[in-house]
């Protein structure tokens, strides 16, 4: 359980009471009045009726269904002021000969005035304008079924629901449509497509993500921070259960608290649908890659007040590497219950399991004993055939949402998550003899598990000050993290011939436990953020988070009353462009130790960002140009290995990161989606001006796009894209002990996709990755046991997906 905190408990109880007071409604008439009382601040200029209705849907979070033929040639007046979504839509429809209908499930639909028969909430044979449900507005716009590569609104950066243009930070979102088009079935694939993020593949089963020069260690689920290690399941989650992946660039202390300054990854779960729908897939790819999905959701009672969703995915695959295979299993379920027209309870759980066998536990040696580079086939696997890891993650979550009559809303969220890592590892990690190939495996047995509990309560809404409407969010959060682990006696196993290695070697007896590890982290925080509308064009966001941080176990630390401020500003130059700037403080407790075996003090500093944002077609296309600068006072840098106590020694150094980032996402024209980004960055130590983290490229570019052909060819969608990674290098030593720089030159990877809509329900999609079969390394020069290693990236591969939507 979470350690007791009277302030946290009091606020959570107060919000829970507030959520419960509307548990019953007196009549259907009162229900409608309550729904209409959910006022929001609308500021939509006059324009095409379809565009106006789309903005109302995105802003309010309501599902709005309409036949597009009804809207052709119709305009809407400007919609401004504090209005309910229903009233805003009715104002837009005034004088058009169309009327608004509201179904029992809350869906809005538009029909001619003389059509008196209300539909039951299903889609008319047309389109759904950025459909989402009001219950999910707390996290921003749901991207599923929008067919978009850009989000409508997001809330991860400040807890305020804002458009990308209104958010004074770079936030990259990989939408559900992007994931489906390019078969991004796990988070590794998503990060490969995310502009500004580099995935470092240490070996054939582990990956680490980097942004703006820092490893990404901040993970959120539905906006709630969860602290777990990357080996503990965060990098093995299946995308079947997620609507979108948001990556907030730079420090995010306002919503995360303690954490690294590079970026935060927020995984936003799918929600139940108001109408029965789902899909099933059957997939097959190179190296005997089999996958199937099943995802179904909808109302569970006649009124639609209880909704559910269940999704599952199973995948078995071989690999381009000898004797390596992998199994993944994912299960997800969620239930929503409308306790009243204004109160909703959500409960859900997910389970992910990943079992790779033939793990390499690092790359293979880069040099032989004569200092010659080893060039084995890409199929070469340094791992033993019995080397195996079981990673799993399961989570339970529940939340209570309430919307007040004055436009305010509140949420209480609790989650329990358990991740585990059970490994029997063996892989070649010693320099082979150039003549006879004698080498050795490093082997080990490891058991780790981590339990995380998080509780958060927050409320937000509009308020009036000096004749203008502003927005405010206040909240309290706390989490408890407990890690336990053990490692058995390390064993070195000799092999006769590296050059003829096939993975067959006896598994050693590791004997007793060599060490045990335990770590506890408790964090309590209070935060607030406000968006102040100073003029029609100028808005300022001010906020702060007060954090109490305590760490116990193998590394003890305590920080009380740590204040993390946030300030941002946006200025609209015209209808399409805005200038913005933001600042936040960095607070990152560390577990690394110096030469005297003392834990380094927290890394603190400042994060700055500013630039230009653009928005076109009522938010369907977004772009940003950012300059960022990160200043650190105590960045941990590796200085050597302590052989007496067997630990890595680090030294705290001052460092500065500077860079620019350009991104664009959304719809360039009807049927043409794009997501692209370019990043340039340099990290230098203050005193020596030496470059740091040089294994992350200074320049990288990613672009992915799809186009649905027009007219009679509209059943065909074509697409593709690629990524460019600049030169990277690591400083180390060669096989003779001399200083050496391991350098990988810049390279491109190109992917293609094509989709054919066979019937209204059935489609087939072909994805081809690494089209030109480029030889490259996901790791080049990383040191294991003092030996430089390398790991090949994936050769050309393809996947065919058949999908049935219902």
C-alpha positions in Angstrom: 0.0 0.0 0.0 1.0 3.6 -0.4 2.6 5.0 2.8 0.1 7.2 4.6 -0.1 10.8 3.7 -2.9 12.8 5.4 -3.0 15.6 2.8 -3.1 13.2 -0.1 -5.8 11.2 1.5 -7.9 14.2 2.4 -7.9 15.6 -1.1 -8.6 12.2 -2.7 -11.5 11.7 -0.3 -12.9 15.2 -1.0 -12.8 14.6 -4.7 -14.3 11.2 -4.3 -17.2 12.7 -2.3 -17.7 15.4 -5.0 -17.8 12.7 -7.6 -20.4 10.7 -5.8 -23.0 13.3 -5.0 -24.5 13.1 -8.5 -24.9 9.3 -8.4 -28.6 9.5 -9.3 -30.7 11.7 -11.5 -34.4 12.5 -10.9 -35.6 12.4 -14.4 -34.7 12.3 -18.1 -35.4 16.1 -18.2 -32.9 16.8 -15.4 -30.4 14.6 -17.2 -30.7 16.7 -20.3 -30.4 20.0 -18.3 -27.3 18.6 -16.6 -25.7 17.7 -19.9 -26.4 21.2 -21.3 -25.0 22.8 -18.3 -21.5 21.5 -19.1 -20.2 24.9 -20.3 -17.0 25.3 -22.2 -15.2 28.3 -23.7 -15.7 28.3 -27.5 -13.8 30.7 -29.8 -14.4 29.5 -33.3 -14.4 31.9 -36.3 -17.0 31.9 -39.0 -16.4 29.3 -41.6 -17.6 26.1 -43.3 -20.2 24.3 -41.3 -18.3 21.0 -41.5 -15.2 22.6 -40.1 -17.1 24.3 -37.3 -18.8 21.1 -36.2 -15.5 19.3 -36.3 -14.0 21.9 -34.0 -16.9 21.6 -31.6 -16.5 17.8 -31.5 -12.8 18.1 -30.8 -13.1 20.8 -28.2 -16.0 19.3 -26.3 -15.0 15.6 -26.6 -18.5 14.6 -28.0 -19.2 12.1 -30.7 -20.8 13.9 -33.6 -22.1 11.9 -36.6 -23.3 13.4 -39.8 -23.7 12.7 -43.5 -21.2 15.0 -45.2 -23.5 15.5 -48.1 -25.8 17.5 -45.8 -23.0 20.0 -45.1 -22.0 20.8 -48.7 -22.0 24.5 -49.4 -23.2 25.5 -45.9 -21.4 28.0 -43.6 -21.6 28.6 -39.9 -21.3 31.9 -37.9 -18.6 32.5 -35.3 -19.2 30.5 -32.2 -17.9 32.3 -29.1 -18.6 32.3 -25.4 -19.4 29.9 -22.5 -21.6 27.3 -24.1 -22.6 23.7 -23.8 -21.6 21.5 -26.7 -25.2 21.1 -27.7 -25.8 24.9 -27.7 -22.6 25.5 -29.7 -23.7 23.0 -32.3 -27.3 24.4 -32.4 -25.8 27.9 -33.0 -23.7 26.6 -35.8 -26.8 24.9 -37.4 -29.1 27.9 -37.1 -30.8 28.7 -40.4 -29.3 25.8 -42.2 -32.4 23.6 -42.3 -30.6 21.0 -40.1 -31.2 20.1 -36.5 -29.2 18.5 -33.7 -30.4 15.2 -32.2 -29.0 13.8 -28.9 -29.2 10.0 -28.4 -29.5 8.3 -25.0 -25.8 7.4 -25.1 -24.8 11.0 -25.5 -24.0 10.9 -29.3 -24.8 14.0 -31.3 -26.1 13.7 -34.8 -27.3 16.1 -37.5 -30.3 15.5 -39.7 -32.7 17.6 -41.8 -35.4 19.4 -39.7 -38.2 17.5 -41.5 -36.7 14.1 -40.6 -38.4 13.4 -37.2 -37.1 9.9 -36.6 -34.0 10.1 -34.4 -31.3 7.6 -35.1 -30.1 5.4 -32.3 -26.6 6.8 -32.2 -25.0 4.7 -35.0 -23.1 6.4 -37.8 -25.1 7.5 -40.8 -23.5 6.3 -44.0 -21.0 9.1 -44.0 -18.2 10.2 -41.7 -17.7 10.9 -38.0 -16.1 14.2 -37.4 -13.1 13.5 -35.1 -15.3 11.3 -33.0 -14.5 11.0 -29.3 -16.5 10.6 -26.1 -16.8 13.2 -23.4 -15.6 10.8 -20.8 -12.1 10.8 -22.4 -11.7 14.6 -22.7 -9.6 14.6 -19.6 -6.7 13.0 -21.6 -7.3 14.8 -24.9 -8.8 13.7 -28.1 -9.1 10.0 -28.9 -7.3 9.4 -32.2 -9.0 6.0 -33.0 -11.3 6.3 -36.0 -10.3 9.9 -36.8 -8.0 8.6 -39.7 -5.6 11.3 -38.6 -1.9 11.5 -38.0 -2.2 14.4 -35.6 -4.1 14.8 -32.3 -7.0 17.2 -31.7 -6.1 18.0 -28.1 -3.6 16.8 -25.6 -3.3 17.2 -21.8 0.0 15.4 -20.9 2.2 18.5 -20.7 0.2 20.7 -18.3 -2.9 18.8 -17.2 -4.9 21.4 -19.3 -6.6 20.2 -22.4 -5.0 22.2 -25.2 -4.4 21.9 -28.9 -0.8 21.3 -30.0 -0.6 25.0 -31.0 -1.7 26.1 -27.5 0.9 23.9 -25.8 4.2 25.7 -25.3 6.3 22.5 -25.6 7.0 20.0 -28.4 4.7 17.1 -28.1 4.9 14.3 -30.7 1.9 12.0 -31.0 1.9 8.7 -32.9 -1.8 8.1 -33.5 -3.8 4.9 -33.8 -4.1 5.4 -37.6 -0.3 5.7 -38.0 0.2 2.5 -35.9 -2.3 0.6 -38.0 -1.0 1.8 -41.4 2.6 0.8 -40.6 2.0 -2.2 -38.4 3.5 -0.7 -35.3 2.6 -3.5 -33.0 5.0 -2.8 -30.2 6.6 0.3 -28.6 10.0 -0.3 -30.2 8.4 0.1 -33.6 6.5 3.2 -32.5 9.8 4.8 -31.2 11.4 4.0 -34.6 8.7 6.2 -36.2 8.7 8.9 -33.6 10.6 12.1 -34.7 13.4 13.2 -32.4 13.7 9.8 -30.7 16.5 7.3 -31.2 16.2 3.6 -30.3 19.4 2.0 -29.2 19.2 -1.8 -29.6 21.8 -3.1 -27.2 21.1 -6.7 -28.3 18.4 -8.9 -29.8 15.9 -8.3 -27.0 16.6 -5.0 -25.2 16.2 -1.4 -26.4 16.7 2.0 -24.8 15.2 5.2 -26.1 17.0 8.6 -26.3 15.7 12.1 -27.0 17.6 15.4 -26.8 20.7 13.6 -25.5 19.1 11.7 -22.6 17.8 8.2 -22.1 14.0 8.3 -21.7 13.2 6.9 -18.3 9.9 8.7 -17.7 6.9 6.6 -18.5 3.2 7.5 -18.0 0.1 5.4 -18.5 -3.0 7.5 -19.1 -1.0 10.5 -17.9 0.0 9.0 -14.5 3.7 8.5 -13.9 4.8 5.0 -13.3 8.5 4.4 -12.4 9.8 1.1 -13.7 13.0 0.0 -15.4 13.3 -0.5 -19.2 14.2 -4.2 -18.7 11.1 -4.6 -16.6 8.5 -4.5 -19.3 8.1 -0.9 -20.5 9.8 -1.8 -23.8 7.8 -5.0 -24.3 4.2 -3.6 -24.2 2.0 -4.5 -27.1 0.1 -1.7 -28.9 -3.2 -3.6 -29.1 -4.3 -1.8 -26.0 -3.3 1.8 -26.8 -5.0 4.6 -28.6 -1.9 6.7 -29.1 1.6 7.3 -27.8 2.5 10.8 -26.7 6.1 11.9 -26.3 6.6 15.2 -24.5 10.0 16.6 -25.4 12.2 18.2 -22.8 11.7 18.1 -19.0 8.1 17.5 -17.8 8.5 18.1 -14.1 5.0 19.7 -13.8 3.3 16.4 -14.5 6.1 13.8 -13.9 8.0 15.2 -10.9 11.4 13.7 -10.6 12.8 12.5 -13.9 15.2 12.8 -16.8 15.1 15.9 -18.9 15.1 14.3 -22.4 11.4 13.3 -22.8 8.4 11.5 -21.3 6.5 8.7 -23.0 2.8 8.6 -22.2 0.8 5.5 -23.3 -2.9 6.3 -23.6 -5.2 3.3 -23.4 -8.1 2.6 -25.7 -11.6 3.3 -24.3 -14.9 1.4 -24.7 -17.0 2.5 -27.6 -20.6 3.7 -27.5 -21.5 1.5 -30.3 -20.7 -2.1 -31.0 -17.5 -2.4 -33.0 -14.2 -4.2 -33.3 -11.7 -5.9 -35.5 -9.8 -9.1 -36.0 -6.5 -9.6 -37.8 -4.4 -12.5 -39.2 -0.8 -11.6 -40.0 2.2 -13.4 -41.5 5.7 -12.1 -42.2 9.3 -13.1 -42.9 11.1 -15.4 -40.5 7.9 -17.2 -39.6 6.3 -14.2 -38.0 2.7 -15.0 -37.0 0.4 -12.6 -35.3 -3.3 -12.4 -34.6 -5.4 -9.7 -32.9 -9.0 -9.5 -31.6 -10.5 -6.3 -30.3 -14.2 -5.8 -29.5 -16.2 -3.1 -27.6 -19.5 -1.6 -27.1 -22.5 -1.1 -24.8 -23.3 -3.9 -22.4 -26.9 -2.8 -21.5 -29.8 -1.3 -23.5 -29.2 2.3 -22.4 -25.5 2.2 -23.1 -24.7 3.4 -19.6 -22.3 0.4 -19.2 -19.7 -0.1 -21.8 -16.8 -2.6 -22.2 -13.9 -3.4 -24.3 -11.6 -6.5 -24.6 -8.5 -6.9 -26.8 -6.0 -9.6 -27.1 -2.9 -10.2 -29.3 -0.7 -13.3 -29.8 2.5 -13.3 -31.7 5.2 -16.0 -32.4 8.2 -15.2 -34.5 11.6 -16.5 -35.5 14.4 -14.0 -36.3 17.1 -13.2 -38.8 19.5 -14.3 -36.1 20.2 -18.0 -35.6 18.3 -19.9 -32.8 16.5 -16.7 -31.7 12.7 -16.7 -31.3 10.2 -14.8 -29.4 6.6 -15.1 -28.1 4.4 -12.2 -27.0 1.0 -12.3 -25.4 -1.2 -9.3 -24.5 -4.6 -9.1 -22.9 -6.6 -6.0 -22.1 -10.0 -5.3 -20.7 -11.8 -2.1 -19.6 -15.3 -1.3 -18.3 -17.0 2.1 -18.0 -20.1 2.7 -15.9 -22.2 5.9 -16.0 -23.2 6.4 -12.4 -25.1 9.5 -13.5 -25.1 11.8 -16.5 -22.1 13.6 -15.0 -20.3 10.8 -13.2 -18.4 7.8 -14.7 -16.5 5.0 -13.1 -13.8 3.1 -15.0 -12.0 -0.1 -14.1 -9.6 -2.1 -16.2 -6.5 -4.4 -16.4 -3.9 -5.4 -18.8 -1.3 -8.2 -19.0 1.8 -8.4 -21.3 4.2 -11.2 -21.5 7.3 -11.6 -23.7 9.6 -14.6 -23.9 12.7 -14.2 -26.1 14.9 -17.3 -26.4 18.4 -17.4 -27.7 19.1 -14.0 -26.1 22.5 -12.4 -27.0 22.7 -10.4 -23.8 24.8 -7.7 -25.6 26.4 -7.6 -29.0 29.2 -9.9 -30.2 32.9 -8.9 -29.9 33.8 -6.2 -32.4 37.6 -7.1 -32.6 39.6 -10.3 -32.5 42.8 -10.7 -30.6 44.9 -9.3 -33.5 42.8 -6.2 -33.5 41.0 -7.0 -36.7 37.3 -6.1 -37.0 35.1 -9.2 -36.9 32.5 -9.3 -39.8 30.2 -12.2 -39.2 27.0 -12.8 -41.1 23.9 -10.9 -39.9 22.5 -14.3 -38.8 25.3 -14.8 -36.3 23.9 -14.9 -32.7 26.4 -14.8 -29.8 23.7 -16.1 -27.4 23.5 -19.6 -26.2 20.5 -21.6 -27.4 19.2 -22.0 -23.8 19.6 -18.2 -23.0 16.1 -17.1 -22.1 14.2 -14.2 -20.6 10.7 -13.9 -19.3 9.4 -10.4 -19.1 5.9 -9.6 -18.0 3.9 -6.7 -16.9 0.3 -6.6 -15.5 -1.6 -3.6 -14.2 -4.9 -2.9 -12.6 -6.4 0.6 -12.8 -9.6 2.4 -11.8 -10.8 6.0 -12.0 -13.7 8.1 -11.1 -14.6 11.1 -13.3 -17.1 13.9 -12.6 -18.3 16.9 -14.5 -19.7 19.8 -12.6 -22.4 22.2 -13.8 -20.0 25.1 -14.0 -17.7 23.6 -16.6 -15.2 22.1 -14.1 -14.3 18.4 -14.0 -12.4 16.2 -11.7 -10.7 12.8 -11.7 -9.4 10.4 -9.1 -7.1 7.7 -10.5 -5.4 4.7 -8.9 -3.2 2.1 -10.5 -1.2 -1.0 -9.3 1.4 -2.3 -11.7 3.7 -5.3 -11.3 6.6 -5.9 -13.7 9.1 -8.8 -13.5 12.3 -10.0 -15.2 13.4 -13.6 -15.0 16.6 -14.3 -17.0 19.0 -17.2 -17.6 21.6 -15.5 -19.9 24.6 -16.8 -21.7 26.4 -15.0 -24.6 29.9 -14.6 -26.1 31.4 -11.5 -24.6 35.1 -12.2 -24.7 37.6 -11.4 -27.5 38.1 -14.5 -29.7 41.6 -15.7 -30.5 42.4 -14.7 -34.1 44.0 -18.1 -34.9 42.0 -20.9 -33.2 38.8 -19.0 -32.2 39.0 -19.7 -28.5 36.6 -17.5 -26.6 34.1 -17.6 -23.7 30.6 -16.9 -22.7 29.5 -14.7 -19.9 26.6 -16.3 -18.1 24.3 -15.3 -15.3 21.0 -15.9 -13.6 18.9 -12.9 -12.6 15.5 -12.3 -10.9 13.9 -8.9 -10.6 10.4 -7.7 -9.8 9.0 -4.3 -9.2 5.7 -3.2 -7.8 4.3 0.3 -8.4 1.2 2.0 -6.9 0.1 5.4 -7.9 -2.8 7.6 -6.8 -3.7 10.9 -8.3 -6.5 13.3 -8.0 -7.0 16.5 -9.9 -9.6 19.0 -10.9 -9.7 21.6 -13.7 -12.0 24.1 -15.3 -12.6 27.7 -16.3 -12.8 30.8 -14.2 -13.4 34.5 -14.8 -10.9 37.2 -13.9 -10.8 40.8 -15.1 -13.5 40.2 -17.6 -11.8 37.3 -19.3 -12.1 33.5 -19.1 -9.0 31.5 -17.9 -8.4 27.8 -17.1 -6.9 26.3 -13.9 -5.8 22.7 -12.9 -4.9 21.6 -9.4 -4.0 18.2 -8.2 -2.1 15.9 -5.8 -0.3 12.8 -6.6 1.8 10.1 -5.0 3.4 6.8 -5.9 5.3 4.1 -4.2 7.8 1.9 -6.0 9.4 -1.3 -4.6 12.1 -3.2 -6.5 13.6 -6.5 -5.3 16.1 -8.6 -7.2 18.9 -11.1 -7.0 21.8 -12.4 -9.1 23.4 -15.8 -8.9 27.1 -16.5 -9.1 28.7 -15.3 -12.4 30.1 -18.1 -14.5 32.5 -17.9 -17.5 32.0 -20.8 -20.0 34.8 -21.5 -22.5 34.0 -22.3 -26.1 36.5 -23.9 -28.6 35.8 -22.0 -31.8 34.1 -18.7 -32.1 34.0 -18.9 -35.9 31.9 -22.1 -35.8 29.6 -21.1 -33.0 26.1 -22.4 -33.2 24.7 -21.7 -29.8 25.0 -25.3 -28.4 26.8 -25.3 -25.1 26.0 -26.7 -21.7 24.1 -24.6 -19.2 26.2 -24.0 -16.1 25.3 -24.5 -12.5 25.2 -21.0 -11.1 25.1 -22.2 -7.5 24.0 -19.8 -4.8 22.9 -16.2 -4.9 25.8 -13.8 -5.3 23.9 -10.6 -4.4 20.5 -9.2 -3.5 19.1 -5.8 -4.5 16.3 -3.8 -3.0 15.1 -0.3 -3.7 12.1 1.8 -2.6 11.0 5.1 -4.0 8.2 7.2 -2.5 7.1 10.5 -4.1 4.4 12.9 -3.0 3.5 16.0 -4.9 1.1 18.9 -5.2 0.8 20.8 -8.4 -1.2 23.6 -10.1 -1.2 25.1 -13.6 -3.2 27.9 -15.0 -3.7 29.3 -18.5 -4.3 33.0 -18.4 -5.9 34.6 -21.4 -4.4 38.1 -21.3 -5.7 39.1 -24.7 -7.4 37.3 -27.6 -3.9 36.5 -28.9 -1.7 36.3 -25.8 -1.9 33.5 -23.3 0.4 32.7 -20.4 0.7 29.3 -18.6 2.1 29.3 -15.1 2.4 26.3 -12.8 4.5 24.5 -10.3 4.9 21.2 -8.5 6.1 20.7 -5.0 7.7 17.3 -4.6 8.7 15.2 -1.6 11.1 12.5 -2.7 12.4 9.6 -0.6 14.5 6.6 -1.7 15.5 3.7 0.5 17.0 0.3 0.2 20.5 0.0 -1.4 20.6 3.8 -2.0 19.1 6.2 0.6 18.1 9.7 -0.3 15.6 12.2 0.8 14.5 15.5 -0.8 11.7 17.5 0.8 9.8 20.5 -0.6 11.6 20.5 -4.0 9.8 23.1 -6.1 9.7 22.6 -9.9 8.3 25.7 -11.6 6.8 25.9 -15.1 6.2 29.0 -17.3 5.0 29.2 -20.8 3.7 31.8 -23.2 1.9 31.6 -26.6 1.2 34.5 -28.9 -1.0 34.1 -32.0 0.5 36.0 -34.9 -2.5 35.3 -37.2 -5.0 32.5 -37.8 -2.2 30.0 -38.6 0.9 30.8 -36.6 1.9 31.3 -33.0 5.1 32.2 -31.2 5.8 30.3 -28.0 8.3 29.8 -25.2 8.6 27.8 -22.0 10.8 27.1 -19.1 10.9 24.4 -16.4 13.3 23.2 -13.8 15.1 19.8 -13.9 15.1 17.6 -10.8 16.5 14.1 -11.3 17.6 12.0 -8.2 20.4 9.6 -9.1 21.4 6.1 -8.0 24.9 6.1 -9.6 28.0 6.2 -7.3 31.2 8.1 -7.4 34.8 6.9 -6.8 34.2 6.9 -3.0 31.0 4.8 -3.4 28.8 7.7 -2.5 25.6 8.3 -4.4 25.7 11.4 -6.6 23.6 14.4 -5.6 20.5 15.0 -7.7 21.0 16.3 -11.2 19.4 19.7 -11.3 19.2 22.4 -13.9 17.0 24.3 -16.3 15.2 23.4 -19.6 14.2 26.1 -22.1 12.3 25.9 -25.4 10.9 28.4 -27.8 9.8 28.7 -31.4 7.0 28.8 -33.9 3.9 26.7 -34.2 1.5 26.4 -37.1 -2.0 25.0 -37.5 -4.1 24.6 -40.7 -7.4 23.2 -41.7 -8.9 23.7 -38.3 -6.2 21.6 -36.6 -6.0 18.8 -39.0 -2.4 19.8 -39.9 0.1 20.9 -37.2 3.7 22.0 -37.4 6.3 23.3 -35.0 9.9 24.7 -35.1 11.6 24.7 -31.8 15.0 25.8 -30.3 15.8 24.0 -27.1 18.5 24.3 -24.5 19.1 22.1 -21.4 21.5 23.1 -18.7 22.6 20.6 -16.1 24.6 21.1 -12.9 25.4 17.4 -12.0 25.1 15.2 -15.1 26.4 11.7 -14.3 29.3 10.7 -16.6 31.0 7.3 -16.5 34.7 7.5 -15.4 35.7 3.9 -14.9 35.1 0.5 -13.4 36.0 -0.3 -9.7 37.3 -3.9 -9.9 37.6 -4.2 -6.1 33.9 -3.5 -5.4 32.6 -4.4 -8.9 30.7 -1.2 -9.7 30.7 1.6 -12.4 32.1 4.9 -11.1 30.5 8.2 -12.2 31.3 11.8 -11.8 28.9 14.7 -11.8 29.6 17.3 -14.5 28.1 20.5 -15.7 26.7 20.1 -19.3 24.7 22.0 -21.8 22.5 20.7 -24.6 21.5 22.9 -27.6 19.4 21.9 -30.5 16.5 22.6 -33.0 13.5 20.4 -33.8 11.2 20.7 -36.8 8.0 18.6 -36.9 4.8 18.4 -39.0 1.9 16.0 -38.7 -1.6 15.7 -40.0 -3.5 15.9 -43.3 -1.8 17.8 -46.2 -4.9 17.3 -48.3 -7.9 15.0 -48.2 -6.6 11.4 -48.0 -2.9 12.4 -47.6 -1.4 12.0 -44.1 2.1 12.8 -43.0 4.3 12.7 -39.9 7.8 14.0 -40.2 10.5 15.6 -38.1 14.2 16.8 -38.2 16.3 17.1 -35.0 19.8 18.6 -34.6 21.4 18.6 -31.1 24.8 18.9 -29.5 25.7 18.1 -25.9 28.9 19.5 -24.4 30.6 19.5 -21.0 31.0 23.0 -19.7 34.6 22.9 -18.6 36.3 21.0 -21.5 33.7 21.7 -24.3 33.9 17.9 -24.9 30.9 16.4 -26.7 28.9 13.9 -24.7 26.4 11.1 -25.6 28.0 10.8 -29.0 26.3 7.4 -29.7 23.1 9.4 -30.2 23.2 11.2 -33.6 23.5 14.9 -33.8 21.2 14.9 -36.8 18.2 12.7 -37.5 15.2 12.8 -39.8 12.1 10.8 -40.1 9.2 11.0 -42.5 6.2 8.6 -43.0 3.2 9.3 -45.2 0.2 7.6 -46.7 -2.1 8.6 -49.6 -5.6 7.2 -50.4 -6.0 7.3 -54.1 -9.1 9.3 -55.4 -12.0 8.3 -57.5 -12.4 4.7 -58.7 -9.0 3.8 -57.1 -10.1 4.9 -53.6 -9.9 1.4 -52.3 -6.1 1.6 -52.6 -3.8 3.4 -50.1 -0.1 3.7 -50.7 2.6 4.9 -48.4 6.1 4.8 -47.2 8.8 6.7 -45.5 12.2 6.4 -43.9 14.6 7.6 -41.4 18.1 9.1 -41.5 20.6 8.8 -38.7 23.7 10.9 -38.7 27.2 9.7 -37.7 27.7 8.3 -34.2 30.7 7.2 -32.3 32.0 5.9 -29.0 35.4 6.3 -27.4 36.9 3.2 -25.9 39.8 0.8 -26.2 40.8 -1.8 -28.7 41.8 -5.4 -28.2 45.3 -4.4 -27.4 44.3 -1.8 -24.8 44.9 1.2 -27.0 42.5 4.2 -27.2 40.1 3.7 -30.1 37.1 5.5 -31.5 34.3 3.3 -32.8 32.4 5.1 -35.5 29.2 4.3 -37.5 28.7 6.5 -40.5 25.3 8.0 -41.4 22.7 5.8 -43.0 19.1 5.8 -44.4 16.4 3.2 -43.9 13.4 3.1 -46.3 10.0 1.5 -45.7 6.9 1.0 -47.9 3.3 0.1 -47.3 0.2 -0.6 -49.5 -3.4 -1.3 -48.5 -6.3 -2.6 -50.5 -9.9 -2.3 -49.1 -11.3 -5.6 -50.5 -14.8 -5.0 -49.1 -16.4 -2.5 -46.6 -15.2 -4.8 -43.8 -12.1 -6.6 -45.2 -8.7 -5.1 -46.0 -5.2 -6.4 -46.7 -2.1 -4.4 -46.0 1.5 -5.2 -46.9 4.4 -3.5 -45.0 8.0 -3.7 -46.2 10.8 -2.5 -43.8 14.4 -1.8 -44.8 13.4 -1.9 -48.5 17.0 -1.7 -49.8 18.3 -4.2 -47.2 20.7 -1.8 -45.7 23.5 -3.1 -43.5 23.6 -1.1 -40.3 24.1 -1.5 -36.5 21.7 -0.8 -33.7 24.7 -0.9 -31.4 28.3 -0.2 -32.4 31.1 0.1 -29.9 29.2 -0.4 -26.7 31.4 -2.0 -24.0 30.6 -5.2 -22.2 33.1 -6.6 -19.7 35.6 -4.1 -21.2 35.1 -5.5 -24.7 33.7 -3.4 -27.6 30.6 -5.0 -29.2 28.3 -4.5 -32.1 24.7 -5.6 -33.0 23.3 -5.8 -36.5 20.0 -4.0 -37.3 17.2 -5.9 -39.0 17.5 -6.9 -42.7 14.7 -6.4 -45.2 11.5 -7.9 -43.9 7.8 -7.8 -44.7 4.4 -8.4 -43.1 1.0 -9.1 -44.6 -2.0 -8.2 -42.5 -5.6 -9.1 -43.3 -8.1 -7.2 -41.2 -11.9 -7.6 -40.6 -13.7 -4.6 -39.1 -17.2 -5.0 -37.7 
